[in-house]
């Protein structure tokens, strides 16, 4: 079922997904998440704001907007058990 990381990211940009994955501590988590711009929070950047240091990108990790927690969360692609489109 799980094709590749780019396919999963594309689905997340288009819609909301329910993703089931193994956490680092071994527990299983189910999360409703998205990368759809219409569902992401608006960032109001003021002139003079400090520039945040960019985090080192991990090609196997996917940062997503968690719709239940209203916060950014991430999971490793290789930990994904399943995912489905949320209606």
N, CA, C and O atoms as a Maestro MAE file, in Angstrom:
{
 s_m_m2io_version
 :::
 2.0.0
}

f_m_ct {
 s_m_title
 :::
 protein
 m_atom[348] {
  # First column is atom index #
  i_m_mmod_type
  r_m_x_coord
  r_m_y_coord
  r_m_z_coord
  i_m_residue_number
  s_m_chain_name
  s_m_pdb_residue_name
  s_m_pdb_atom_name
  i_m_atomic_number
  :::
  1 25 0.806 -1.195 0.000 1 A "UNK " " N  " 7
  2 3 0.000 0.000 0.000 1 A "UNK " " CA " 6
  3 2 0.855 1.268 0.000 1 A "UNK " " C  " 6
  4 15 0.539 2.223 -0.709 1 A "UNK " " O  " 8
  5 25 1.905 1.287 0.766 2 A "UNK " " N  " 7
  6 3 2.747 2.470 0.863 2 A "UNK " " CA " 6
  7 2 3.699 2.489 -0.319 2 A "UNK " " C  " 6
  8 15 4.561 1.621 -0.452 2 A "UNK " " O  " 8
  9 25 3.533 3.497 -1.184 3 A "UNK " " N  " 7
  10 3 4.281 3.535 -2.427 3 A "UNK " " CA " 6
  11 2 5.653 4.178 -2.243 3 A "UNK " " C  " 6
  12 15 6.665 3.477 -2.241 3 A "UNK " " O  " 8
  13 25 5.701 5.473 -2.092 4 A "UNK " " N  " 7
  14 3 6.959 6.159 -1.834 4 A "UNK " " CA " 6
  15 2 6.686 7.470 -1.115 4 A "UNK " " C  " 6
  16 15 5.543 7.919 -1.033 4 A "UNK " " O  " 8
  17 25 7.725 8.069 -0.604 5 A "UNK " " N  " 7
  18 3 7.581 9.264 0.215 5 A "UNK " " CA " 6
  19 2 7.002 10.429 -0.590 5 A "UNK " " C  " 6
  20 15 6.189 11.192 -0.069 5 A "UNK " " O  " 8
  21 25 7.410 10.574 -1.849 6 A "UNK " " N  " 7
  22 3 6.908 11.670 -2.664 6 A "UNK " " CA " 6
  23 2 5.409 11.520 -2.931 6 A "UNK " " C  " 6
  24 15 4.673 12.506 -2.931 6 A "UNK " " O  " 8
  25 25 4.967 10.292 -3.158 7 A "UNK " " N  " 7
  26 3 3.545 10.043 -3.365 7 A "UNK " " CA " 6
  27 2 2.745 10.446 -2.120 7 A "UNK " " C  " 6
  28 15 1.691 11.071 -2.229 7 A "UNK " " O  " 8
  29 25 3.251 10.086 -0.947 8 A "UNK " " N  " 7
  30 3 2.581 10.433 0.303 8 A "UNK " " CA " 6
  31 2 2.535 11.952 0.498 8 A "UNK " " C  " 6
  32 15 1.501 12.491 0.892 8 A "UNK " " O  " 8
  33 25 3.635 12.639 0.228 9 A "UNK " " N  " 7
  34 3 3.671 14.102 0.355 9 A "UNK " " CA " 6
  35 2 2.686 14.752 -0.614 9 A "UNK " " C  " 6
  36 15 2.019 15.723 -0.256 9 A "UNK " " O  " 8
  37 25 2.589 14.231 -1.826 10 A "UNK " " N  " 7
  38 3 1.640 14.770 -2.803 10 A "UNK " " CA " 6
  39 2 0.204 14.615 -2.308 10 A "UNK " " C  " 6
  40 15 -0.599 15.540 -2.429 10 A "UNK " " O  " 8
  41 25 -0.119 13.455 -1.757 11 A "UNK " " N  " 7
  42 3 -1.460 13.243 -1.207 11 A "UNK " " CA " 6
  43 2 -1.743 14.216 -0.061 11 A "UNK " " C  " 6
  44 15 -2.849 14.745 0.050 11 A "UNK " " O  " 8
  45 25 -0.746 14.449 0.787 12 A "UNK " " N  " 7
  46 3 -0.908 15.363 1.915 12 A "UNK " " CA " 6
  47 2 -1.126 16.802 1.443 12 A "UNK " " C  " 6
  48 15 -1.846 17.560 2.093 12 A "UNK " " O  " 8
  49 25 -0.516 17.183 0.324 13 A "UNK " " N  " 7
  50 3 -0.706 18.533 -0.219 13 A "UNK " " CA " 6
  51 2 -2.106 18.713 -0.803 13 A "UNK " " C  " 6
  52 15 -2.618 19.831 -0.863 13 A "UNK " " O  " 8
  53 25 -2.719 17.617 -1.230 14 A "UNK " " N  " 7
  54 3 -4.025 17.678 -1.880 14 A "UNK " " CA " 6
  55 2 -5.189 17.522 -0.905 14 A "UNK " " C  " 6
  56 15 -6.275 18.046 -1.152 14 A "UNK " " O  " 8
  57 25 -4.971 16.804 0.206 15 A "UNK " " N  " 7
  58 3 -6.094 16.484 1.077 15 A "UNK " " CA " 6
  59 2 -5.627 16.235 2.510 15 A "UNK " " C  " 6
  60 15 -4.459 16.414 2.854 15 A "UNK " " O  " 8
  61 25 -6.585 15.817 3.321 16 A "UNK " " N  " 7
  62 3 -6.305 15.407 4.695 16 A "UNK " " CA " 6
  63 2 -6.189 13.891 4.713 16 A "UNK " " C  " 6
  64 15 -7.001 13.184 4.116 16 A "UNK " " O  " 8
  65 25 -5.174 13.407 5.402 17 A "UNK " " N  " 7
  66 3 -4.979 11.960 5.520 17 A "UNK " " CA " 6
  67 2 -5.041 11.535 6.977 17 A "UNK " " C  " 6
  68 15 -4.712 12.303 7.881 17 A "UNK " " O  " 8
  69 25 -5.462 10.315 7.182 18 A "UNK " " N  " 7
  70 3 -5.315 9.660 8.470 18 A "UNK " " CA " 6
  71 2 -4.116 8.738 8.324 18 A "UNK " " C  " 6
  72 15 -4.144 7.785 7.544 18 A "UNK " " O  " 8
  73 25 -3.057 9.029 9.085 19 A "UNK " " N  " 7
  74 3 -1.810 8.278 8.985 19 A "UNK " " CA " 6
  75 2 -1.604 7.494 10.275 19 A "UNK " " C  " 6
  76 15 -1.685 8.045 11.372 19 A "UNK " " O  " 8
  77 25 -1.341 6.225 10.128 20 A "UNK " " N  " 7
  78 3 -1.042 5.351 11.267 20 A "UNK " " CA " 6
  79 2 0.444 5.000 11.181 20 A "UNK " " C  " 6
  80 15 0.915 4.531 10.144 20 A "UNK " " O  " 8
  81 25 1.179 5.227 12.271 21 A "UNK " " N  " 7
  82 3 2.624 4.985 12.242 21 A "UNK " " CA " 6
  83 2 3.134 4.561 13.614 21 A "UNK " " C  " 6
  84 15 2.479 4.780 14.632 21 A "UNK " " O  " 8
  85 25 4.314 3.952 13.621 22 A "UNK " " N  " 7
  86 3 4.992 3.567 14.856 22 A "UNK " " CA " 6
  87 2 5.821 4.750 15.342 22 A "UNK " " C  " 6
  88 15 6.641 5.288 14.598 22 A "UNK " " O  " 8
  89 25 5.605 5.152 16.591 23 A "UNK " " N  " 7
  90 3 6.396 6.218 17.186 23 A "UNK " " CA " 6
  91 2 7.754 5.654 17.611 23 A "UNK " " C  " 6
  92 15 7.957 4.441 17.655 23 A "UNK " " O  " 8
  93 25 8.678 6.571 17.922 24 A "UNK " " N  " 7
  94 3 10.018 6.165 18.353 24 A "UNK " " CA " 6
  95 2 9.984 5.231 19.555 24 A "UNK " " C  " 6
  96 15 10.801 4.318 19.663 24 A "UNK " " O  " 8
  97 25 9.010 5.471 20.478 25 A "UNK " " N  " 7
  98 3 8.936 4.667 21.695 25 A "UNK " " CA " 6
  99 2 8.252 3.315 21.476 25 A "UNK " " C  " 6
  100 15 8.078 2.544 22.419 25 A "UNK " " O  " 8
  101 25 7.863 3.030 20.216 26 A "UNK " " N  " 7
  102 3 7.274 1.734 19.904 26 A "UNK " " CA " 6
  103 2 5.756 1.721 19.904 26 A "UNK " " C  " 6
  104 15 5.146 0.746 19.465 26 A "UNK " " O  " 8
  105 25 5.136 2.797 20.393 27 A "UNK " " N  " 7
  106 3 3.680 2.850 20.385 27 A "UNK " " CA " 6
  107 2 3.179 3.227 18.991 27 A "UNK " " C  " 6
  108 15 3.912 3.797 18.183 27 A "UNK " " O  " 8
  109 25 1.930 2.900 18.733 28 A "UNK " " N  " 7
  110 3 1.324 3.213 17.443 28 A "UNK " " CA " 6
  111 2 0.462 4.460 17.607 28 A "UNK " " C  " 6
  112 15 -0.282 4.586 18.581 28 A "UNK " " O  " 8
  113 25 0.563 5.363 16.668 29 A "UNK " " N  " 7
  114 3 -0.225 6.605 16.707 29 A "UNK " " CA " 6
  115 2 -0.994 6.752 15.406 29 A "UNK " " C  " 6
  116 15 -0.486 6.431 14.332 29 A "UNK " " O  " 8
  117 25 -2.208 7.234 15.509 30 A "UNK " " N  " 7
  118 3 -3.027 7.570 14.356 30 A "UNK " " CA " 6
  119 2 -3.254 9.075 14.396 30 A "UNK " " C  " 6
  120 15 -3.673 9.623 15.415 30 A "UNK " " O  " 8
  121 25 -2.974 9.740 13.273 31 A "UNK " " N  " 7
  122 3 -3.021 11.192 13.232 31 A "UNK " " CA " 6
  123 2 -3.743 11.662 11.974 31 A "UNK " " C  " 6
  124 15 -3.507 11.144 10.883 31 A "UNK " " O  " 8
  125 25 -4.618 12.641 12.136 32 A "UNK " " N  " 7
  126 3 -5.218 13.309 10.985 32 A "UNK " " CA " 6
  127 2 -4.318 14.496 10.668 32 A "UNK " " C  " 6
  128 15 -4.106 15.368 11.511 32 A "UNK " " O  " 8
  129 25 -3.792 14.523 9.450 33 A "UNK " " N  " 7
  130 3 -2.814 15.552 9.119 33 A "UNK " " CA " 6
  131 2 -2.918 15.966 7.656 33 A "UNK " " C  " 6
  132 15 -3.581 15.315 6.849 33 A "UNK " " O  " 8
  133 25 -2.241 17.070 7.338 34 A "UNK " " N  " 7
  134 3 -2.290 17.589 5.980 34 A "UNK " " CA " 6
  135 2 -1.088 18.485 5.705 34 A "UNK " " C  " 6
  136 15 -0.384 18.918 6.617 34 A "UNK " " O  " 8
  137 25 -0.882 18.744 4.427 35 A "UNK " " N  " 7
  138 3 0.026 19.785 3.949 35 A "UNK " " CA " 6
  139 2 -0.710 20.687 2.967 35 A "UNK " " C  " 6
  140 15 -0.099 21.487 2.257 35 A "UNK " " O  " 8
  141 25 -2.026 20.547 2.938 36 A "UNK " " N  " 7
  142 3 -2.855 21.340 2.042 36 A "UNK " " CA " 6
  143 2 -2.792 22.804 2.483 36 A "UNK " " C  " 6
  144 15 -3.139 23.117 3.622 36 A "UNK " " O  " 8
  145 25 -2.356 23.699 1.599 37 A "UNK " " N  " 7
  146 3 -2.206 25.116 1.976 37 A "UNK " " CA " 6
  147 2 -3.481 25.743 2.542 37 A "UNK " " C  " 6
  148 15 -3.402 26.654 3.366 37 A "UNK " " O  " 8
  149 25 -4.646 25.273 2.118 38 A "UNK " " N  " 7
  150 3 -5.910 25.817 2.625 38 A "UNK " " CA " 6
  151 2 -6.146 25.476 4.093 38 A "UNK " " C  " 6
  152 15 -6.953 26.131 4.752 38 A "UNK " " O  " 8
  153 25 -5.462 24.472 4.614 39 A "UNK " " N  " 7
  154 3 -5.662 24.033 6.000 39 A "UNK " " CA " 6
  155 2 -4.514 24.419 6.923 39 A "UNK " " C  " 6
  156 15 -4.595 24.210 8.134 39 A "UNK " " O  " 8
  157 25 -3.446 24.981 6.360 40 A "UNK " " N  " 7
  158 3 -2.285 25.332 7.174 40 A "UNK " " CA " 6
  159 2 -2.493 26.687 7.845 40 A "UNK " " C  " 6
  160 15 -3.219 27.535 7.328 40 A "UNK " " O  " 8
  161 25 -1.856 26.888 8.995 41 A "UNK " " N  " 7
  162 3 -1.995 28.174 9.685 41 A "UNK " " CA " 6
  163 2 -1.306 29.279 8.889 41 A "UNK " " C  " 6
  164 15 -0.329 29.039 8.179 41 A "UNK " " O  " 8
  165 25 -1.829 30.479 9.021 42 A "UNK " " N  " 7
  166 3 -1.233 31.635 8.362 42 A "UNK " " CA " 6
  167 2 -0.104 32.137 9.246 42 A "UNK " " C  " 6
  168 15 -0.286 32.347 10.446 42 A "UNK " " O  " 8
  169 25 1.053 32.325 8.650 43 A "UNK " " N  " 7
  170 3 2.199 32.833 9.393 43 A "UNK " " CA " 6
  171 2 2.303 34.324 9.099 43 A "UNK " " C  " 6
  172 15 2.512 34.734 7.957 43 A "UNK " " O  " 8
  173 25 2.156 35.123 10.143 44 A "UNK " " N  " 7
  174 3 2.232 36.571 10.002 44 A "UNK " " CA " 6
  175 2 3.629 37.006 10.401 44 A "UNK " " C  " 6
  176 15 3.928 37.175 11.583 44 A "UNK " " O  " 8
  177 25 4.474 37.184 9.409 45 A "UNK " " N  " 7
  178 3 5.854 37.549 9.677 45 A "UNK " " CA " 6
  179 2 5.981 39.067 9.686 45 A "UNK " " C  " 6
  180 15 5.714 39.727 8.682 45 A "UNK " " O  " 8
  181 25 6.384 39.604 10.806 46 A "UNK " " N  " 7
  182 3 6.548 41.034 10.971 46 A "UNK " " CA " 6
  183 2 7.953 41.450 10.517 46 A "UNK " " C  " 6
  184 15 8.914 40.690 10.635 46 A "UNK " " O  " 8
  185 25 8.039 42.655 10.006 47 A "UNK " " N  " 7
  186 3 9.356 43.175 9.637 47 A "UNK " " CA " 6
  187 2 10.197 43.293 10.899 47 A "UNK " " C  " 6
  188 15 9.723 43.786 11.922 47 A "UNK " " O  " 8
  189 25 11.424 42.849 10.829 48 A "UNK " " N  " 7
  190 3 12.309 42.907 11.978 48 A "UNK " " CA " 6
  191 2 12.291 41.641 12.817 48 A "UNK " " C  " 6
  192 15 13.080 41.515 13.753 48 A "UNK " " O  " 8
  193 25 11.386 40.676 12.496 49 A "UNK " " N  " 7
  194 3 11.383 39.411 13.233 49 A "UNK " " CA " 6
  195 2 12.715 38.704 13.022 49 A "UNK " " C  " 6
  196 15 13.305 38.765 11.943 49 A "UNK " " O  " 8
  197 25 13.167 38.044 14.054 50 A "UNK " " N  " 7
  198 3 14.392 37.266 13.915 50 A "UNK " " CA " 6
  199 2 14.175 36.155 12.913 50 A "UNK " " C  " 6
  200 15 13.108 35.545 12.859 50 A "UNK " " O  " 8
  201 25 15.184 35.905 12.135 51 A "UNK " " N  " 7
  202 3 15.111 34.804 11.176 51 A "UNK " " CA " 6
  203 2 15.426 33.528 11.932 51 A "UNK " " C  " 6
  204 15 16.482 33.391 12.550 51 A "UNK " " O  " 8
  205 25 14.493 32.604 11.870 52 A "UNK " " N  " 7
  206 3 14.708 31.330 12.556 52 A "UNK " " CA " 6
  207 2 15.687 30.490 11.754 52 A "UNK " " C  " 6
  208 15 15.678 30.496 10.523 52 A "UNK " " O  " 8
  209 25 16.526 29.773 12.476 53 A "UNK " " N  " 7
  210 3 17.445 28.869 11.806 53 A "UNK " " CA " 6
  211 2 16.647 27.716 11.225 53 A "UNK " " C  " 6
  212 15 15.779 27.140 11.880 53 A "UNK " " O  " 8
  213 25 16.958 27.400 9.995 54 A "UNK " " N  " 7
  214 3 16.265 26.276 9.369 54 A "UNK " " CA " 6
  215 2 16.745 24.975 9.983 54 A "UNK " " C  " 6
  216 15 17.938 24.772 10.211 54 A "UNK " " O  " 8
  217 25 15.785 24.100 10.244 55 A "UNK " " N  " 7
  218 3 16.144 22.794 10.773 55 A "UNK " " CA " 6
  219 2 16.741 21.961 9.654 55 A "UNK " " C  " 6
  220 15 16.371 22.102 8.488 55 A "UNK " " O  " 8
  221 25 17.644 21.114 10.017 56 A "UNK " " N  " 7
  222 3 18.254 20.207 9.058 56 A "UNK " " CA " 6
  223 2 17.171 19.288 8.490 56 A "UNK " " C  " 6
  224 15 16.446 18.637 9.242 56 A "UNK " " O  " 8
  225 25 17.065 19.241 7.175 57 A "UNK " " N  " 7
  226 3 16.066 18.399 6.526 57 A "UNK " " CA " 6
  227 2 16.464 16.933 6.612 57 A "UNK " " C  " 6
  228 15 17.616 16.569 6.378 57 A "UNK " " O  " 8
  229 25 15.506 16.117 6.945 58 A "UNK " " N  " 7
  230 3 15.693 14.675 6.967 58 A "UNK " " CA " 6
  231 2 14.826 14.119 5.855 58 A "UNK " " C  " 6
  232 15 13.604 14.264 5.888 58 A "UNK " " O  " 8
  233 25 15.442 13.486 4.874 59 A "UNK " " N  " 7
  234 3 14.713 12.990 3.707 59 A "UNK " " CA " 6
  235 2 13.690 11.915 4.053 59 A "UNK " " C  " 6
  236 15 12.777 11.667 3.266 59 A "UNK " " O  " 8
  237 25 13.821 11.276 5.201 60 A "UNK " " N  " 7
  238 3 12.899 10.216 5.579 60 A "UNK " " CA " 6
  239 2 11.800 10.705 6.519 60 A "UNK " " C  " 6
  240 15 10.875 9.956 6.835 60 A "UNK " " O  " 8
  241 25 11.894 11.943 6.961 61 A "UNK " " N  " 7
  242 3 10.926 12.494 7.897 61 A "UNK " " CA " 6
  243 2 9.980 13.437 7.161 61 A "UNK " " C  " 6
  244 15 10.392 14.170 6.263 61 A "UNK " " O  " 8
  245 25 8.705 13.408 7.556 62 A "UNK " " N  " 7
  246 3 7.699 14.260 6.934 62 A "UNK " " CA " 6
  247 2 7.082 15.139 8.019 62 A "UNK " " C  " 6
  248 15 6.499 14.637 8.979 62 A "UNK " " O  " 8
  249 25 7.216 16.443 7.859 63 A "UNK " " N  " 7
  250 3 6.575 17.392 8.775 63 A "UNK " " CA " 6
  251 2 5.185 17.693 8.235 63 A "UNK " " C  " 6
  252 15 5.026 18.011 7.056 63 A "UNK " " O  " 8
  253 25 4.182 17.594 9.097 64 A "UNK " " N  " 7
  254 3 2.786 17.780 8.692 64 A "UNK " " CA " 6
  255 2 2.062 18.636 9.726 64 A "UNK " " C  " 6
  256 15 2.530 18.790 10.854 64 A "UNK " " O  " 8
  257 25 0.918 19.189 9.331 65 A "UNK " " N  " 7
  258 3 0.066 19.913 10.262 65 A "UNK " " CA " 6
  259 2 -0.910 18.914 10.863 65 A "UNK " " C  " 6
  260 15 -1.722 18.329 10.146 65 A "UNK " " O  " 8
  261 25 -0.835 18.716 12.180 66 A "UNK " " N  " 7
  262 3 -1.722 17.808 12.909 66 A "UNK " " CA " 6
  263 2 -3.019 18.563 13.188 66 A "UNK " " C  " 6
  264 15 -3.030 19.524 13.958 66 A "UNK " " O  " 8
  265 25 -4.101 18.132 12.566 67 A "UNK " " N  " 7
  266 3 -5.379 18.833 12.663 67 A "UNK " " CA " 6
  267 2 -6.028 18.708 14.038 67 A "UNK " " C  " 6
  268 15 -6.826 19.565 14.418 67 A "UNK " " O  " 8
  269 25 -5.707 17.672 14.778 68 A "UNK " " N  " 7
  270 3 -6.289 17.504 16.105 68 A "UNK " " CA " 6
  271 2 -5.549 18.327 17.153 68 A "UNK " " C  " 6
  272 15 -6.169 18.859 18.073 68 A "UNK " " O  " 8
  273 25 -4.238 18.434 17.022 69 A "UNK " " N  " 7
  274 3 -3.425 19.170 17.991 69 A "UNK " " CA " 6
  275 2 -3.193 20.621 17.573 69 A "UNK " " C  " 6
  276 15 -2.699 21.427 18.361 69 A "UNK " " O  " 8
  277 25 -3.553 20.953 16.319 70 A "UNK " " N  " 7
  278 3 -3.293 22.289 15.770 70 A "UNK " " CA " 6
  279 2 -1.833 22.684 15.957 70 A "UNK " " C  " 6
  280 15 -1.514 23.757 16.468 70 A "UNK " " O  " 8
  281 25 -0.954 21.772 15.521 71 A "UNK " " N  " 7
  282 3 0.480 22.001 15.668 71 A "UNK " " CA " 6
  283 2 1.232 21.165 14.629 71 A "UNK " " C  " 6
  284 15 0.718 20.181 14.098 71 A "UNK " " O  " 8
  285 25 2.460 21.593 14.363 72 A "UNK " " N  " 7
  286 3 3.302 20.822 13.451 72 A "UNK " " CA " 6
  287 2 3.815 19.579 14.164 72 A "UNK " " C  " 6
  288 15 4.246 19.646 15.315 72 A "UNK " " O  " 8
  289 25 3.766 18.463 13.485 73 A "UNK " " N  " 7
  290 3 4.285 17.188 13.977 73 A "UNK " " CA " 6
  291 2 5.025 16.516 12.822 73 A "UNK " " C  " 6
  292 15 4.884 16.923 11.669 73 A "UNK " " O  " 8
  293 25 5.792 15.515 13.127 74 A "UNK " " N  " 7
  294 3 6.485 14.793 12.060 74 A "UNK " " CA " 6
  295 2 6.524 13.306 12.372 74 A "UNK " " C  " 6
  296 15 6.362 12.880 13.515 74 A "UNK " " O  " 8
  297 25 6.741 12.542 11.328 75 A "UNK " " N  " 7
  298 3 6.904 11.101 11.460 75 A "UNK " " CA " 6
  299 2 7.854 10.639 10.365 75 A "UNK " " C  " 6
  300 15 8.015 11.295 9.335 75 A "UNK " " O  " 8
  301 25 8.466 9.517 10.610 76 A "UNK " " N  " 7
  302 3 9.379 8.945 9.619 76 A "UNK " " CA " 6
  303 2 8.576 8.115 8.622 76 A "UNK " " C  " 6
  304 15 7.677 7.362 8.996 76 A "UNK " " O  " 8
  305 25 8.919 8.270 7.357 77 A "UNK " " N  " 7
  306 3 8.226 7.536 6.308 77 A "UNK " " CA " 6
  307 2 8.313 6.030 6.535 77 A "UNK " " C  " 6
  308 15 7.342 5.308 6.310 77 A "UNK " " O  " 8
  309 25 9.475 5.560 6.980 78 A "UNK " " N  " 7
  310 3 9.646 4.114 7.167 78 A "UNK " " CA " 6
  311 2 8.885 3.576 8.385 78 A "UNK " " C  " 6
  312 15 8.868 2.367 8.618 78 A "UNK " " O  " 8
  313 25 8.252 4.470 9.167 79 A "UNK " " N  " 7
  314 3 7.462 4.019 10.312 79 A "UNK " " CA " 6
  315 2 5.971 3.943 9.994 79 A "UNK " " C  " 6
  316 15 5.181 3.490 10.821 79 A "UNK " " O  " 8
  317 25 5.583 4.391 8.785 80 A "UNK " " N  " 7
  318 3 4.167 4.416 8.417 80 A "UNK " " CA " 6
  319 2 3.648 2.998 8.226 80 A "UNK " " C  " 6
  320 15 4.227 2.191 7.500 80 A "UNK " " O  " 8
  321 25 2.540 2.723 8.901 81 A "UNK " " N  " 7
  322 3 1.881 1.416 8.786 81 A "UNK " " CA " 6
  323 2 0.827 1.486 7.691 81 A "UNK " " C  " 6
  324 15 0.723 0.590 6.853 81 A "UNK " " O  " 8
  325 25 0.045 2.570 7.708 82 A "UNK " " N  " 7
  326 3 -1.005 2.740 6.693 82 A "UNK " " CA " 6
  327 2 -1.438 4.201 6.660 82 A "UNK " " C  " 6
  328 15 -1.152 4.973 7.575 82 A "UNK " " O  " 8
  329 25 -2.127 4.559 5.592 83 A "UNK " " N  " 7
  330 3 -2.726 5.884 5.500 83 A "UNK " " CA " 6
  331 2 -3.954 5.804 4.608 83 A "UNK " " C  " 6
  332 15 -4.063 4.938 3.740 83 A "UNK " " O  " 8
  333 25 -4.869 6.726 4.845 84 A "UNK " " N  " 7
  334 3 -6.080 6.787 4.030 84 A "UNK " " CA " 6
  335 2 -6.564 8.222 3.970 84 A "UNK " " C  " 6
  336 15 -6.263 9.029 4.850 84 A "UNK " " O  " 8
  337 25 -7.313 8.532 2.932 85 A "UNK " " N  " 7
  338 3 -7.874 9.865 2.773 85 A "UNK " " CA " 6
  339 2 -9.022 10.041 3.751 85 A "UNK " " C  " 6
  340 15 -9.882 9.170 3.889 85 A "UNK " " O  " 8
  341 25 -9.021 11.187 4.430 86 A "UNK " " N  " 7
  342 3 -10.092 11.510 5.374 86 A "UNK " " CA " 6
  343 2 -11.139 12.319 4.631 86 A "UNK " " C  " 6
  344 15 -10.818 13.279 3.931 86 A "UNK " " O  " 8
  345 25 -12.383 11.925 4.788 87 A "UNK " " N  " 7
  346 3 -13.466 12.655 4.119 87 A "UNK " " CA " 6
  347 2 -13.932 13.824 4.931 87 A "UNK " " C  " 6
  348 15 -14.838 14.545 4.513 87 A "UNK " " O  " 8
  :::
 }
 m_bond[347] {
  # First column is bond index #
  i_m_from
  i_m_to
  i_m_order
  :::
  1 1 2 1
  2 2 3 1
  3 3 4 2
  4 3 5 1
  5 5 6 1
  6 6 7 1
  7 7 8 2
  8 7 9 1
  9 9 10 1
  10 10 11 1
  11 11 12 2
  12 11 13 1
  13 13 14 1
  14 14 15 1
  15 15 16 2
  16 15 17 1
  17 17 18 1
  18 18 19 1
  19 19 20 2
  20 19 21 1
  21 21 22 1
  22 22 23 1
  23 23 24 2
  24 23 25 1
  25 25 26 1
  26 26 27 1
  27 27 28 2
  28 27 29 1
  29 29 30 1
  30 30 31 1
  31 31 32 2
  32 31 33 1
  33 33 34 1
  34 34 35 1
  35 35 36 2
  36 35 37 1
  37 37 38 1
  38 38 39 1
  39 39 40 2
  40 39 41 1
  41 41 42 1
  42 42 43 1
  43 43 44 2
  44 43 45 1
  45 45 46 1
  46 46 47 1
  47 47 48 2
  48 47 49 1
  49 49 50 1
  50 50 51 1
  51 51 52 2
  52 51 53 1
  53 53 54 1
  54 54 55 1
  55 55 56 2
  56 55 57 1
  57 57 58 1
  58 58 59 1
  59 59 60 2
  60 59 61 1
  61 61 62 1
  62 62 63 1
  63 63 64 2
  64 63 65 1
  65 65 66 1
  66 66 67 1
  67 67 68 2
  68 67 69 1
  69 69 70 1
  70 70 71 1
  71 71 72 2
  72 71 73 1
  73 73 74 1
  74 74 75 1
  75 75 76 2
  76 75 77 1
  77 77 78 1
  78 78 79 1
  79 79 80 2
  80 79 81 1
  81 81 82 1
  82 82 83 1
  83 83 84 2
  84 83 85 1
  85 85 86 1
  86 86 87 1
  87 87 88 2
  88 87 89 1
  89 89 90 1
  90 90 91 1
  91 91 92 2
  92 91 93 1
  93 93 94 1
  94 94 95 1
  95 95 96 2
  96 95 97 1
  97 97 98 1
  98 98 99 1
  99 99 100 2
  100 99 101 1
  101 101 102 1
  102 102 103 1
  103 103 104 2
  104 103 105 1
  105 105 106 1
  106 106 107 1
  107 107 108 2
  108 107 109 1
  109 109 110 1
  110 110 111 1
  111 111 112 2
  112 111 113 1
  113 113 114 1
  114 114 115 1
  115 115 116 2
  116 115 117 1
  117 117 118 1
  118 118 119 1
  119 119 120 2
  120 119 121 1
  121 121 122 1
  122 122 123 1
  123 123 124 2
  124 123 125 1
  125 125 126 1
  126 126 127 1
  127 127 128 2
  128 127 129 1
  129 129 130 1
  130 130 131 1
  131 131 132 2
  132 131 133 1
  133 133 134 1
  134 134 135 1
  135 135 136 2
  136 135 137 1
  137 137 138 1
  138 138 139 1
  139 139 140 2
  140 139 141 1
  141 141 142 1
  142 142 143 1
  143 143 144 2
  144 143 145 1
  145 145 146 1
  146 146 147 1
  147 147 148 2
  148 147 149 1
  149 149 150 1
  150 150 151 1
  151 151 152 2
  152 151 153 1
  153 153 154 1
  154 154 155 1
  155 155 156 2
  156 155 157 1
  157 157 158 1
  158 158 159 1
  159 159 160 2
  160 159 161 1
  161 161 162 1
  162 162 163 1
  163 163 164 2
  164 163 165 1
  165 165 166 1
  166 166 167 1
  167 167 168 2
  168 167 169 1
  169 169 170 1
  170 170 171 1
  171 171 172 2
  172 171 173 1
  173 173 174 1
  174 174 175 1
  175 175 176 2
  176 175 177 1
  177 177 178 1
  178 178 179 1
  179 179 180 2
  180 179 181 1
  181 181 182 1
  182 182 183 1
  183 183 184 2
  184 183 185 1
  185 185 186 1
  186 186 187 1
  187 187 188 2
  188 187 189 1
  189 189 190 1
  190 190 191 1
  191 191 192 2
  192 191 193 1
  193 193 194 1
  194 194 195 1
  195 195 196 2
  196 195 197 1
  197 197 198 1
  198 198 199 1
  199 199 200 2
  200 199 201 1
  201 201 202 1
  202 202 203 1
  203 203 204 2
  204 203 205 1
  205 205 206 1
  206 206 207 1
  207 207 208 2
  208 207 209 1
  209 209 210 1
  210 210 211 1
  211 211 212 2
  212 211 213 1
  213 213 214 1
  214 214 215 1
  215 215 216 2
  216 215 217 1
  217 217 218 1
  218 218 219 1
  219 219 220 2
  220 219 221 1
  221 221 222 1
  222 222 223 1
  223 223 224 2
  224 223 225 1
  225 225 226 1
  226 226 227 1
  227 227 228 2
  228 227 229 1
  229 229 230 1
  230 230 231 1
  231 231 232 2
  232 231 233 1
  233 233 234 1
  234 234 235 1
  235 235 236 2
  236 235 237 1
  237 237 238 1
  238 238 239 1
  239 239 240 2
  240 239 241 1
  241 241 242 1
  242 242 243 1
  243 243 244 2
  244 243 245 1
  245 245 246 1
  246 246 247 1
  247 247 248 2
  248 247 249 1
  249 249 250 1
  250 250 251 1
  251 251 252 2
  252 251 253 1
  253 253 254 1
  254 254 255 1
  255 255 256 2
  256 255 257 1
  257 257 258 1
  258 258 259 1
  259 259 260 2
  260 259 261 1
  261 261 262 1
  262 262 263 1
  263 263 264 2
  264 263 265 1
  265 265 266 1
  266 266 267 1
  267 267 268 2
  268 267 269 1
  269 269 270 1
  270 270 271 1
  271 271 272 2
  272 271 273 1
  273 273 274 1
  274 274 275 1
  275 275 276 2
  276 275 277 1
  277 277 278 1
  278 278 279 1
  279 279 280 2
  280 279 281 1
  281 281 282 1
  282 282 283 1
  283 283 284 2
  284 283 285 1
  285 285 286 1
  286 286 287 1
  287 287 288 2
  288 287 289 1
  289 289 290 1
  290 290 291 1
  291 291 292 2
  292 291 293 1
  293 293 294 1
  294 294 295 1
  295 295 296 2
  296 295 297 1
  297 297 298 1
  298 298 299 1
  299 299 300 2
  300 299 301 1
  301 301 302 1
  302 302 303 1
  303 303 304 2
  304 303 305 1
  305 305 306 1
  306 306 307 1
  307 307 308 2
  308 307 309 1
  309 309 310 1
  310 310 311 1
  311 311 312 2
  312 311 313 1
  313 313 314 1
  314 314 315 1
  315 315 316 2
  316 315 317 1
  317 317 318 1
  318 318 319 1
  319 319 320 2
  320 319 321 1
  321 321 322 1
  322 322 323 1
  323 323 324 2
  324 323 325 1
  325 325 326 1
  326 326 327 1
  327 327 328 2
  328 327 329 1
  329 329 330 1
  330 330 331 1
  331 331 332 2
  332 331 333 1
  333 333 334 1
  334 334 335 1
  335 335 336 2
  336 335 337 1
  337 337 338 1
  338 338 339 1
  339 339 340 2
  340 339 341 1
  341 341 342 1
  342 342 343 1
  343 343 344 2
  344 343 345 1
  345 345 346 1
  346 346 347 1
  347 347 348 2
  :::
 }
}
